[in-house]
């Protein structure tokens, strides 16, 4: 997601949209984030917006749904700390308050949408349609399940959404961005530039001898903070999870067999699948006639060809019985022998003949193959009941002052030491230390505590615990020159080459502005003169990095400039040879798309201002204690 915002921000339009969106978020948060903290509500009310209440369960459910969506987007589990760093909690509460404010105003204005209208809108929603453009009930149910919603709750929510949309359309339904704005943004994004350039290599800086001791010491003294050693900590950790207490060997075959029978159909059975072909007919009579031809020896493909249906159009896919949308067709299809053709079926979408082109029988993994897996699962489940008891016994040992290593031996657990490492989890070699459990939370807490402190164990996702003790602290300090001499000398050399190349580049820029050509300069230094055409603002092209292209748009056509590349050991000197902007034609698809994007941005801006005004008018109040309860966090928002 963050990468998506970065990519969006690379384009002119992306910068415009991102800027507006974040401006609206800031505006919205400014209204409610510093508002009154009302402490007289019931414990189940997080906030009131006018006469509407936002309950603890509503916030909790919305937060969990947002967290799950984030996790799916990132492809990994997102912790509460990571969600907080992304601003999820503030954005969520801001959205719920904005929705409540709009709902309150819509109610005051008598705006409402019937359940039938909401249902029609859902059926027409492209998100719930299959490849043939029909409403897909299975897709609808799947999406609702993935978001933790029931059908009734979703329809109710859609009623509110449509009512809000009526209010929004009344405010912004006829917005047309001014022509001057569209032309200006078109010019910014559509301008293209061409340059003639030469790349100055590090060798052009000449021989860079090692600096004298006094020069190196002076360079180091001016940049001492850059070479400062961070604080390093060594941490002893002990983890306790269900697997640590599980004893699969104590699970009987009888218990494992009972569990196997209980879950066999769901987990260890691959259902029968069938690759199906289907032909539709306008009437039962035509379908019966076609079926009689098949019984007489004609193939399914022959009937398709006779009716002008392409071979690929009769293929409808491979399904399990549960995946079939039409119950009547499913019943007929799964009663056929391989290669068989059904009698005419009156399905949901008309009369059809269906053929079982391929049949893959159901398969069941035998108990012997999965017995160890099942016993391990049962053992882990049983061990969960022992976690809290074992936790308390370990806490008793910690109160007695025993170190984690000794406790680990007594309970047959594994304790280990990680570090020394800095706040970012990097070792003294600058590389990330591997295999740190609950990495972000543990690093944060380890640098907030002290040696000998009684730290509360971290609760793990599997219900287990993680204890940690800081065993050593190496405070941040200024390193001496002797400790980092090689690094300082290397940085001095990089800076010296960059300085010399910059001076040389400035001399060449002056010569180019006075009329010399890139070709003449390149020949003088035995370099290659190059050209690049059609450069787009801020985009790398033809081997030129984005910062060089950006610099090319910062000078007038006919003028020269330079930009560093790499670590400063190379530099590009260029002259802008052309700057062109295509005419802005309002009838093109690109112009229409630009108008739509700008209209959306302006609409968002107006709605943001309107919502902010509503929130102020409706006296938004937040119960911080209830909010912490809903989110399971501490601190104010």
Phi, psi and omega in degrees: 000313180296321177297324178298317178296320179296316179297318179299320183290353181283338182261159181297318181290322179300318179297320179297310183294314180299319180299317180293315182299314181289330174297319179293320178299315180298317179299315181297315182295327180297329182287311186261337187293333181244020181286184180297144173256102186271124185249012182259000180288171170290161185293346183263006181248118180277319182205156171239141177231100188064237179266003183261144179245143174250114187275164179301314183294323178298315180293317181299314181296315180296321180296314180297320178297317179295320180296319179294320179295320176299316180299317178294324181293319180277343182076019177201165182291134179256124180281167178298322179295319179294320178297320180295320179297329178279355180080021185298317185296315179294316181297320180296310181296321177300318180294315181297321179291318179298317179297318180296321179296317178293320178298320181296315180291320178300320178295318179299326182273000179075023178276130180206156180231133181287162178293326178296317179296318178297319179298319179297321179295322179295315181298327181275352183293124181301334182296338183251018182253149179271187185297334180271004177086007180265153176299128184252106183298321181296317178296320178300309181297320181297316180295319179296317179298318181297334181255010176066036184243148170266164180298316182296317180295322181293317179297318178299318179295321179293328174300315179294319180299315181293325177293319177297322180295324176299316180296317180295319180296326178295330181275323192229012188295340185239031183283130174233117180300141180300148180300321181298322178294316181296319180295319181295316181289324176300315181299317181298317184274331187266348181299138177233144182232151175239144181224154167251135187211166176219142180260126179269117180279169180299331182298336180290347177282352180080187179288127179250098181285159177300140182289157174291158184303318182295320180293319180294319179295319179295317178300316180295316183297325180287339184236027186303324182297330181290338181251014182291141177279128179285172174288134177244142178229146174250131188234132173263132182231150177221122180249148178226118179227170180305324182293332179291334182257351184290143178228082182302330181296341181269357177276124183285159176297327181295316179295319181293321179295319179298318178294320180302314180295327182291322186250001186305312184295326185275322189251326189248008179247124173267114186294157176298137176237152180224134173271119190246149171239149185214140174236134179260148181226149180286344183206162176298322183298315180293322179295319179296320179297318179294320180295322179295324177296322179293320177296332180277355176125350178289150178269165177299320179295325178298316180295320179298314180296321179299326181267006178075025180260129180292149181305320182290339183279347178271347179281121181248356174117182179249129188223156159271168180300320183292336182279348180288131182285320185263113182301321182294317178294320179299315181300315181291317184295321184272005173260354185277149168283158178306129181085355182284156179241136183283164166287168180305133181243126175273094183266185182296331184247020177124189182271132184222159163249137181235141182238135176271091184293318178219146179231123175251111184296158175295148179231139181237125175289129183290158182302318183301328182286331186244007185301314181297320179298316181293317180297321178295318179298315180297318180297320179294319178299316179294326182292335181301326180291345181264352185299308184295321178298314179294322176303314181295322179293321177293320178299323177299320179293323179292322177298327179284356175090012181283140178287161184297325180297320180289320178297319180300317179297318183295325183258010180056043177248174180251121173249147178211168181246135175240142181113183003296145178213159179265185183298334180273000180084018179261143177280184182292342176275002179083359181264147179299135175283127186277162171057055173257113181292146181045052194311304186294313181294317182295317179298316180298312183291323181296331179266003175255352184251187181228166175298132178084358180288150178271093185271138176284139182295145174282138176272128183269164183297330181273010180092356181276193185224154176227114176265149180214142175226132173281121183256344179202143179230124173251107186296153176298145183203161173280128176281156174275162179300321181298327180291327186235027185304314182298317179294321180293318180296320179295318179292323177299317181296317179300314181295322181292318177297316180299322180293315181295317179296323179296318179296316180296319180297321180294324176297316181293320178302317180297318180294320179295319179293339179270001173119349179291159181259157176300321182299319181294317179295316181298317180296322180300323183256013180057043179246169181262126175277132184230166175227154174220129184240155176066034179291134177258143187306124173075006184248131176297143183199144176053037179082357178270125179293162186300326183292329177290317179297318178300318179296327180295335178270000182262356179239160181285154175302137182092351180259162182245160178196179178216162178208141179280150176226163182066221178267019182095001181273003174218157180211143179252128173250131185218163173229130179286116183264340179200147174221115184234146176227118178295151180298145179272111180252117187290346184269357182281160177297322180297319179294320178294321178295318178298317179299318179295318179295318179292321178299320178296316180298316180293320178300314179299321180296313181296315180295324177298316178295319181295316180295318178300319178295318179300314183299321178292318182292323185273001175060071179288130179229139185241132175264099186299323181295317178293324178296316178298322178296318182294322184265348181068038183233179176233160180092163182265163182242000000 
